[in-house]
Amino acid sequence: MNNDQKTKEFYDRLRLQLIEDTQWPSPYMYKFIVPAMLEKIAEIEAIFNDTNAEIQTRDSSKGTYTSVSIKVTMESPDAVIEKYLEVSQVEGVISL
């Protein structure tokens, strides 16, 4: 199984879980880890511009990585997944 197929299956499972467990619109918490570079954090923040998102960052103990937590009200499971896909384009990002 290639990575594209694994990714599609992951998002299909997530979509089903979000449909079953949540009434929409609903608050959603995203968590990402990125290299501790201001431009990477800014790229992620830009994806959530105009969403009234609460964004918190915390540097790792050695300062090499930054965790980014984003709490935002999303309209649907598809909107949640759309943001994950946008953020996945940021080089070095890990979605949690």
N, CA, C and O atoms as a GROMACS GRO file, in nm:
protein
  384
    1MET      N    1   0.085  -0.119   0.000
    1MET     CA    2   0.000   0.000   0.000
    1MET      C    3   0.089   0.124   0.000
    1MET      O    4   0.180   0.136   0.082
    2ASN      N    5   0.064   0.216  -0.092
    2ASN     CA    6   0.148   0.335  -0.098
    2ASN      C    7   0.099   0.442  -0.001
    2ASN      O    8  -0.010   0.432   0.056
    3ASN      N    9   0.182   0.544   0.016
    3ASN     CA   10   0.150   0.650   0.113
    3ASN      C   11   0.023   0.725   0.079
    3ASN      O   12  -0.052   0.762   0.170
    4ASP      N   13  -0.003   0.750  -0.050
    4ASP     CA   14  -0.125   0.822  -0.089
    4ASP      C   15  -0.250   0.744  -0.048
    4ASP      O   16  -0.348   0.802  -0.001
    5GLN      N   17  -0.245   0.612  -0.065
    5GLN     CA   18  -0.359   0.530  -0.027
    5GLN      C   19  -0.377   0.527   0.125
    5GLN      O   20  -0.489   0.532   0.174
    6LYS      N   21  -0.264   0.519   0.198
    6LYS     CA   22  -0.272   0.522   0.345
    6LYS      C   23  -0.329   0.654   0.393
    6LYS      O   24  -0.410   0.658   0.485
    7THR      N   25  -0.285   0.763   0.330
    7THR     CA   26  -0.334   0.896   0.368
    7THR      C   27  -0.483   0.907   0.341
    7THR      O   28  -0.557   0.958   0.425
    8LYS      N   29  -0.528   0.860   0.224
    8LYS     CA   30  -0.670   0.865   0.190
    8LYS      C   31  -0.751   0.783   0.291
    8LYS      O   32  -0.856   0.828   0.337
    9GLU      N   33  -0.703   0.664   0.326
    9GLU     CA   34  -0.774   0.580   0.423
    9GLU      C   35  -0.779   0.648   0.560
    9GLU      O   36  -0.881   0.641   0.629
   10PHE      N   37  -0.670   0.712   0.600
   10PHE     CA   38  -0.667   0.783   0.728
   10PHE      C   39  -0.775   0.892   0.730
   10PHE      O   40  -0.852   0.901   0.826
   11TYR      N   41  -0.780   0.974   0.626
   11TYR     CA   42  -0.877   1.083   0.623
   11TYR      C   43  -1.020   1.031   0.608
   11TYR      O   44  -1.114   1.093   0.661
   12ASP      N   45  -1.039   0.920   0.539
   12ASP     CA   46  -1.173   0.860   0.531
   12ASP      C   47  -1.220   0.815   0.669
   12ASP      O   48  -1.335   0.837   0.706
   13ARG      N   49  -1.129   0.751   0.746
   13ARG     CA   50  -1.164   0.708   0.884
   13ARG      C   51  -1.192   0.830   0.972
   13ARG      O   52  -1.288   0.830   1.050
   14LEU      N   53  -1.108   0.932   0.961
   14LEU     CA   54  -1.128   1.053   1.041
   14LEU      C   55  -1.263   1.116   1.007
   14LEU      O   56  -1.337   1.156   1.097
   15ARG      N   57  -1.296   1.126   0.878
   15ARG     CA   58  -1.424   1.186   0.836
   15ARG      C   59  -1.540   1.110   0.901
   15ARG      O   60  -1.632   1.172   0.955
   16LEU      N   61  -1.538   0.977   0.894
   16LEU     CA   62  -1.645   0.896   0.954
   16LEU      C   63  -1.655   0.917   1.104
   16LEU      O   64  -1.764   0.932   1.158
   17GLN      N   65  -1.540   0.919   1.170
   17GLN     CA   66  -1.540   0.939   1.315
   17GLN      C   67  -1.597   1.077   1.351
   17GLN      O   68  -1.675   1.090   1.445
   18LEU      N   69  -1.559   1.179   1.276
   18LEU     CA   70  -1.609   1.314   1.304
   18LEU      C   71  -1.759   1.324   1.278
   18LEU      O   72  -1.830   1.394   1.350
   19ILE      N   73  -1.807   1.256   1.175
   19ILE     CA   74  -1.951   1.256   1.145
   19ILE      C   75  -2.029   1.190   1.258
   19ILE      O   76  -2.133   1.239   1.300
   20GLU      N   77  -1.976   1.076   1.307
   20GLU     CA   78  -2.046   1.000   1.410
   20GLU      C   79  -2.041   1.064   1.547
   20GLU      O   80  -2.136   1.053   1.624
   21ASP      N   81  -1.930   1.131   1.580
   21ASP     CA   82  -1.906   1.176   1.717
   21ASP      C   83  -1.936   1.323   1.744
   21ASP      O   84  -1.936   1.366   1.859
   22THR      N   85  -1.962   1.400   1.640
   22THR     CA   86  -1.968   1.546   1.659
   22THR      C   87  -2.085   1.605   1.583
   22THR      O   88  -2.117   1.564   1.472
   23GLN      N   89  -2.149   1.705   1.645
   23GLN     CA   90  -2.250   1.784   1.575
   23GLN      C   91  -2.182   1.908   1.522
   23GLN      O   92  -2.105   1.973   1.593
   24TRP      N   93  -2.210   1.941   1.397
   24TRP     CA   94  -2.142   2.052   1.330
   24TRP      C   95  -2.234   2.169   1.311
   24TRP      O   96  -2.354   2.151   1.293
   25PRO      N   97  -2.180   2.293   1.316
   25PRO     CA   98  -2.041   2.332   1.341
   25PRO      C   99  -2.000   2.303   1.485
   25PRO      O  100  -2.084   2.295   1.575
   26SER      N  101  -1.869   2.286   1.504
   26SER     CA  102  -1.817   2.248   1.634
   26SER      C  103  -1.673   2.297   1.651
   26SER      O  104  -1.600   2.310   1.554
   27PRO      N  105  -1.633   2.323   1.777
   27PRO     CA  106  -1.492   2.355   1.801
   27PRO      C  107  -1.406   2.232   1.768
   27PRO      O  108  -1.447   2.118   1.791
   28TYR      N  109  -1.287   2.257   1.716
   28TYR     CA  110  -1.194   2.148   1.685
   28TYR      C  111  -1.054   2.193   1.724
   28TYR      O  112  -1.018   2.309   1.707
   29MET      N  113  -0.976   2.100   1.779
   29MET     CA  114  -0.840   2.130   1.822
   29MET      C  115  -0.741   2.061   1.729
   29MET      O  116  -0.738   1.938   1.718
   30TYR      N  117  -0.661   2.141   1.662
   30TYR     CA  118  -0.552   2.090   1.579
   30TYR      C  119  -0.424   2.098   1.660
   30TYR      O  120  -0.405   2.191   1.738
   31LYS      N  121  -0.336   1.999   1.641
   31LYS     CA  122  -0.204   2.004   1.704
   31LYS      C  123  -0.101   1.966   1.599
   31LYS      O  124  -0.113   1.864   1.531
   32PHE      N  125   0.001   2.049   1.589
   32PHE     CA  126   0.109   2.027   1.492
   32PHE      C  127   0.243   2.048   1.560
   32PHE      O  128   0.253   2.120   1.659
   33ILE      N  129   0.345   1.983   1.507
   33ILE     CA  130   0.482   2.008   1.549
   33ILE      C  131   0.558   2.050   1.424
   33ILE      O  132   0.548   1.985   1.319
   34VAL      N  133   0.634   2.159   1.435
   34VAL     CA  134   0.713   2.208   1.323
   34VAL      C  135   0.853   2.242   1.372
   34VAL      O  136   0.874   2.265   1.491
   35PRO      N  137   0.949   2.244   1.280
   35PRO     CA  138   1.081   2.294   1.318
   35PRO      C  139   1.065   2.437   1.373
   35PRO      O  140   0.983   2.514   1.323
   36ALA      N  141   1.144   2.471   1.473
   36ALA     CA  142   1.131   2.601   1.539
   36ALA      C  143   1.184   2.712   1.448
   36ALA      O  144   1.291   2.768   1.472
   37MET      N  145   1.107   2.742   1.346
   37MET     CA  146   1.142   2.848   1.251
   37MET      C  147   1.020   2.937   1.237
   37MET      O  148   0.910   2.889   1.207
   38LEU      N  149   1.038   3.066   1.257
   38LEU     CA  150   0.925   3.158   1.256
   38LEU      C  151   0.846   3.151   1.126
   38LEU      O  152   0.723   3.165   1.128
   39GLU      N  153   0.913   3.130   1.013
   39GLU     CA  154   0.841   3.127   0.886
   39GLU      C  155   0.749   3.005   0.876
   39GLU      O  156   0.643   3.013   0.814
   40LYS      N  157   0.788   2.892   0.936
   40LYS     CA  158   0.702   2.772   0.935
   40LYS      C  159   0.577   2.796   1.020
   40LYS      O  160   0.466   2.760   0.980
   41ILE      N  161   0.597   2.856   1.136
   41ILE     CA  162   0.484   2.887   1.224
   41ILE      C  163   0.391   2.987   1.155
   41ILE      O  164   0.269   2.975   1.162
   42ALA      N  165   0.449   3.086   1.089
   42ALA     CA  166   0.370   3.187   1.018
   42ALA      C  167   0.289   3.124   0.904
   42ALA      O  168   0.176   3.165   0.878
   43GLU      N  169   0.347   3.024   0.835
   43GLU     CA  170   0.273   2.956   0.728
   43GLU      C  171   0.148   2.888   0.783
   43GLU      O  172   0.040   2.897   0.724
   44ILE      N  173   0.163   2.822   0.897
   44ILE     CA  174   0.048   2.754   0.958
   44ILE      C  175  -0.055   2.857   1.004
   44ILE      O  176  -0.174   2.841   0.978
   45GLU      N  177  -0.009   2.962   1.070
   45GLU     CA  178  -0.102   3.066   1.117
   45GLU      C  179  -0.177   3.127   1.000
   45GLU      O  180  -0.296   3.159   1.013
   46ALA      N  181  -0.111   3.145   0.886
   46ALA     CA  182  -0.176   3.206   0.770
   46ALA      C  183  -0.289   3.118   0.717
   46ALA      O  184  -0.388   3.170   0.665
   47ILE      N  185  -0.276   2.988   0.729
   47ILE     CA  186  -0.381   2.896   0.683
   47ILE      C  187  -0.509   2.916   0.763
   47ILE      O  188  -0.619   2.892   0.713
   48PHE      N  189  -0.494   2.961   0.888
   48PHE     CA  190  -0.610   2.979   0.975
   48PHE      C  191  -0.651   3.126   0.988
   48PHE      O  192  -0.733   3.160   1.073
   49ASN      N  193  -0.595   3.214   0.903
   49ASN     CA  194  -0.639   3.354   0.901
   49ASN      C  195  -0.788   3.361   0.874
   49ASN      O  196  -0.843   3.277   0.803
   50ASP      N  197  -0.854   3.458   0.931
   50ASP     CA  198  -0.997   3.482   0.909
   50ASP      C  199  -1.086   3.369   0.961
   50ASP      O  200  -1.198   3.351   0.912
   51THR      N  201  -1.037   3.291   1.060
   51THR     CA  202  -1.120   3.185   1.117
   51THR      C  203  -1.148   3.207   1.266
   51THR      O  204  -1.213   3.125   1.329
   52ASN      N  205  -1.098   3.317   1.321
   52ASN     CA  206  -1.109   3.344   1.465
   52ASN      C  207  -1.048   3.232   1.549
   52ASN      O  208  -1.098   3.200   1.657
   53ALA      N  209  -0.941   3.173   1.499
   53ALA     CA  210  -0.875   3.062   1.569
   53ALA      C  211  -0.793   3.114   1.686
   53ALA      O  212  -0.733   3.222   1.680
   54GLU      N  213  -0.792   3.034   1.795
   54GLU     CA  214  -0.702   3.058   1.908
   54GLU      C  215  -0.577   2.977   1.880
   54GLU      O  216  -0.584   2.854   1.870
   55ILE      N  217  -0.463   3.044   1.867
   55ILE     CA  218  -0.339   2.974   1.833
   55ILE      C  219  -0.240   2.991   1.947
   55ILE      O  220  -0.211   3.102   1.991
   56GLN      N  221  -0.188   2.877   1.994
   56GLN     CA  222  -0.087   2.878   2.100
   56GLN      C  223   0.035   2.802   2.050
   56GLN      O  224   0.023   2.699   1.983
   57THR      N  225   0.153   2.853   2.083
   57THR     CA  226   0.276   2.785   2.046
   57THR      C  227   0.359   2.759   2.172
   57THR      O  228   0.352   2.832   2.270
   58ARG      N  229   0.438   2.652   2.164
   58ARG     CA  230   0.528   2.620   2.275
   58ARG      C  231   0.653   2.556   2.216
   58ARG      O  232   0.644   2.461   2.138
   59ASP      N  233   0.769   2.608   2.253
   59ASP     CA  234   0.895   2.554   2.205
   59ASP      C  235   0.932   2.428   2.283
   59ASP      O  236   0.899   2.415   2.400
   60SER      N  237   1.001   2.335   2.215
   60SER     CA  238   1.049   2.214   2.282
   60SER      C  239   1.161   2.252   2.379
   60SER      O  240   1.212   2.364   2.374
   61SER      N  241   1.197   2.160   2.466
   61SER     CA  242   1.296   2.190   2.570
   61SER      C  243   1.431   2.229   2.509
   61SER      O  244   1.502   2.312   2.565
   62LYS      N  245   1.467   2.170   2.395
   62LYS     CA  246   1.593   2.206   2.330
   62LYS      C  247   1.578   2.320   2.230
   62LYS      O  248   1.676   2.371   2.177
   63GLY      N  249   1.453   2.360   2.205
   63GLY     CA  250   1.428   2.472   2.115
   63GLY      C  251   1.438   2.438   1.968
   63GLY      O  252   1.446   2.527   1.884
   64THR      N  253   1.439   2.308   1.935
   64THR     CA  254   1.450   2.271   1.793
   64THR      C  255   1.314   2.259   1.725
   64THR      O  256   1.305   2.269   1.603
   65TYR      N  257   1.210   2.238   1.804
   65TYR     CA  258   1.076   2.224   1.749
   65TYR      C  259   0.979   2.314   1.825
   65TYR      O  260   1.005   2.354   1.938
   66THR      N  261   0.868   2.344   1.759
   66THR     CA  262   0.761   2.422   1.821
   66THR      C  263   0.631   2.345   1.803
   66THR      O  264   0.600   2.299   1.693
   67SER      N  265   0.555   2.332   1.912
   67SER     CA  266   0.421   2.274   1.899
   67SER      C  267   0.324   2.389   1.877
   67SER      O  268   0.335   2.494   1.940
   68VAL      N  269   0.231   2.367   1.786
   68VAL     CA  270   0.131   2.467   1.752
   68VAL      C  271  -0.006   2.404   1.778
   68VAL      O  272  -0.043   2.306   1.714
   69SER      N  273  -0.082   2.463   1.872
   69SER     CA  274  -0.217   2.417   1.902
   69SER      C  275  -0.314   2.523   1.852
   69SER      O  276  -0.298   2.642   1.879
   70ILE      N  277  -0.414   2.476   1.779
   70ILE     CA  278  -0.509   2.569   1.718
   70ILE      C  279  -0.650   2.524   1.751
   70ILE      O  280  -0.691   2.414   1.714
   71LYS      N  281  -0.724   2.608   1.822
   71LYS     CA  282  -0.864   2.579   1.852
   71LYS      C  283  -0.949   2.671   1.767
   71LYS      O  284  -0.936   2.793   1.772
   72VAL      N  285  -1.038   2.608   1.688
   72VAL     CA  286  -1.117   2.686   1.593
   72VAL      C  287  -1.251   2.616   1.572
   72VAL      O  288  -1.258   2.493   1.576
   73THR      N  289  -1.355   2.693   1.549
   73THR     CA  290  -1.485   2.634   1.516
   73THR      C  291  -1.487   2.602   1.367
   73THR      O  292  -1.464   2.689   1.283
   74MET      N  293  -1.514   2.475   1.338
   74MET     CA  294  -1.519   2.429   1.200
   74MET      C  295  -1.662   2.396   1.162
   74MET      O  296  -1.743   2.359   1.248
   75GLU      N  297  -1.694   2.409   1.034
   75GLU     CA  298  -1.831   2.390   0.986
   75GLU      C  299  -1.867   2.244   0.961
   75GLU      O  300  -1.984   2.207   0.970
   76SER      N  301  -1.767   2.160   0.929
   76SER     CA  302  -1.797   2.022   0.891
   76SER      C  303  -1.671   1.938   0.898
   76SER      O  304  -1.560   1.992   0.905
   77PRO      N  305  -1.685   1.804   0.895
   77PRO     CA  306  -1.568   1.717   0.888
   77PRO      C  307  -1.482   1.746   0.765
   77PRO      O  308  -1.359   1.740   0.773
   78ASP      N  309  -1.545   1.777   0.653
   78ASP     CA  310  -1.468   1.807   0.532
   78ASP      C  311  -1.384   1.934   0.550
   78ASP      O  312  -1.273   1.942   0.498
   79ALA      N  313  -1.436   2.031   0.623
   79ALA     CA  314  -1.360   2.154   0.649
   79ALA      C  315  -1.239   2.124   0.738
   79ALA      O  316  -1.132   2.181   0.719
   80VAL      N  317  -1.256   2.034   0.836
   80VAL     CA  318  -1.146   1.993   0.923
   80VAL      C  319  -1.036   1.930   0.838
   80VAL      O  320  -0.919   1.966   0.850
   81ILE      N  321  -1.074   1.837   0.753
   81ILE     CA  322  -0.976   1.765   0.671
   81ILE      C  323  -0.910   1.858   0.570
   81ILE      O  324  -0.791   1.844   0.541
   82GLU      N  325  -0.985   1.953   0.517
   82GLU     CA  326  -0.928   2.050   0.423
   82GLU      C  327  -0.813   2.126   0.487
   82GLU      O  328  -0.710   2.148   0.424
   83LYS      N  329  -0.829   2.167   0.613
   83LYS     CA  330  -0.722   2.239   0.683
   83LYS      C  331  -0.602   2.148   0.706
   83LYS      O  332  -0.488   2.192   0.690
   84TYR      N  333  -0.626   2.021   0.744
   84TYR     CA  334  -0.514   1.927   0.760
   84TYR      C  335  -0.435   1.916   0.630
   84TYR      O  336  -0.312   1.916   0.632
   85LEU      N  337  -0.505   1.906   0.518
   85LEU     CA  338  -0.437   1.892   0.389
   85LEU      C  339  -0.358   2.018   0.354
   85LEU      O  340  -0.249   2.010   0.299
   86GLU      N  341  -0.413   2.136   0.387
   86GLU     CA  342  -0.341   2.260   0.362
   86GLU      C  343  -0.214   2.266   0.446
   86GLU      O  344  -0.107   2.300   0.395
   87VAL      N  345  -0.225   2.232   0.574
   87VAL     CA  346  -0.110   2.238   0.663
   87VAL      C  347  -0.005   2.134   0.624
   87VAL      O  348   0.115   2.156   0.644
   88SER      N  349  -0.049   2.022   0.570
   88SER     CA  350   0.046   1.917   0.531
   88SER      C  351   0.143   1.964   0.421
   88SER      O  352   0.246   1.901   0.398
   89GLN      N  353   0.110   2.073   0.354
   89GLN     CA  354   0.197   2.128   0.250
   89GLN      C  355   0.314   2.207   0.309
   89GLN      O  356   0.410   2.238   0.238
   90VAL      N  357   0.307   2.240   0.439
   90VAL     CA  358   0.416   2.310   0.506
   90VAL      C  359   0.528   2.210   0.530
   90VAL      O  360   0.507   2.107   0.594
   91GLU      N  361   0.646   2.241   0.478
   91GLU     CA  362   0.758   2.147   0.488
   91GLU      C  363   0.798   2.123   0.635
   91GLU      O  364   0.816   2.217   0.712
   92GLY      N  365   0.810   1.996   0.671
   92GLY     CA  366   0.857   1.958   0.804
   92GLY      C  367   0.748   1.949   0.910
   92GLY      O  368   0.779   1.919   1.025
   93VAL      N  369   0.623   1.973   0.875
   93VAL     CA  370   0.515   1.970   0.973
   93VAL      C  371   0.475   1.826   1.006
   93VAL      O  372   0.473   1.739   0.918
   94ILE      N  373   0.443   1.802   1.131
   94ILE     CA  374   0.389   1.674   1.176
   94ILE      C  375   0.254   1.703   1.238
   94ILE      O  376   0.244   1.785   1.329
   95SER      N  377   0.150   1.635   1.190
   95SER     CA  378   0.016   1.651   1.245
   95SER      C  379  -0.002   1.547   1.356
   95SER      O  380   0.034   1.431   1.340
   96LEU      N  381  -0.057   1.592   1.467
   96LEU     CA  382  -0.082   1.500   1.578
   96LEU      C  383  -0.230   1.474   1.592
   96LEU      O  384  -0.272   1.398   1.680
   0.00000   0.00000   0.00000
